[in-house]
Structure formats: C-alpha cells, structure tokens
Amino acid sequence: MRKSELTEMTVSELETKLQDNSESLQNFRFQKALQQLENPVQIKHVKKEIAQVKTLLKEYELGIRTERQDNL
C-alpha cells in the first residue's frame, strides 16, 4: 500500500491495518521457518508498511497530524 493511501485512512482503520500486518508478518515468518515462503521479499514490504502505520499513529497521538473530517 502506498504512503498516500495510508495518510487518507482514519485512526481506527490504521489500527486495524497494523493488526492485520502484524498477523501477516507472523505468518510469513512461520512460513519462512518451514521453508514454504515463496517470496521472501514480502517480509520486507510488510515490515516497512508496519513502520509507516506506526509512524502515522504516533503523529496522530502527538497531535502532529489531525484526522480529516469530511463534511458532506
């Protein structure tokens, strides 16, 4: 997922994304240990995305970034 797509997500969506990515990373590591992982680069991409999500969540926590409120 691109950084621009992550910045458009709400805090609750980011928390869900973080949980999903953490589970994916755990599964990839397990597959790697069993030598069943087809594309080891997936681990790198998931770890990078986890770091991006954590950074955005910390920015929200510190008040650097605020949630967008769409007025329809």
N, C-alpha and C positions, 0 to 999 in steps of 0.2 A: 504494500500500500504506500502511496506517495505521501510525503510530508504535508502537502497542501490538503489532501483528503483527511488527514488526521486532525489538522487545525480546525476543520469545519465540524468536527464531532463535539458532542456535549460531554460533560464530565462523566456522566453515567455510562455513556457509550464508550468512552475511553477506558473506564474501569472494566467494563465487560470485555473489551478488546484485549486489555492487559491479561485478564484471567484466561481468555482463550489462547493467547500467545504463549503464556506460561505452560499451559497444558500441552500445547503443540511441541514446545521445546522439550518437555519431559518425554513425550512420545518419541521424538526424533533421537534423543539421547539413548533411549531404551533400544530403538531400532539399530542405532549405531553399535551399541554393545553386542547385539545379536548378529551384527554384520548383515542386516537386512535393509539398511538405508540406501536407497538408490541414488539420491543426490545429496551428498554431504554439505553442499553449499546452502541448503535450506536452513541449517542450523545458524549459519552466519546471518542470513536475512531475518530470521525470527528474532535473534538476539538484538540486532540493530533496531528492529521495529519496537521491541520491548523498551529499549533505551529511549527511543523517541516518544513513546507514550508516557513513560515515567517522567520525562522532561516536561512534557505538556501538563501533566497532572501537578507537578511541582510548581510550575508557573501559575496555574490556577490557585494553588494553595497560598503562594506568596503574594498574590494579587497583581502579578506582572501582566497576566492575561485575564480578561473577563469573558464570561460566556456571552455569546451573541443572543440577543432577544429579537426574534423576528416578529414584527408587527404586521399582521395580515388584515 
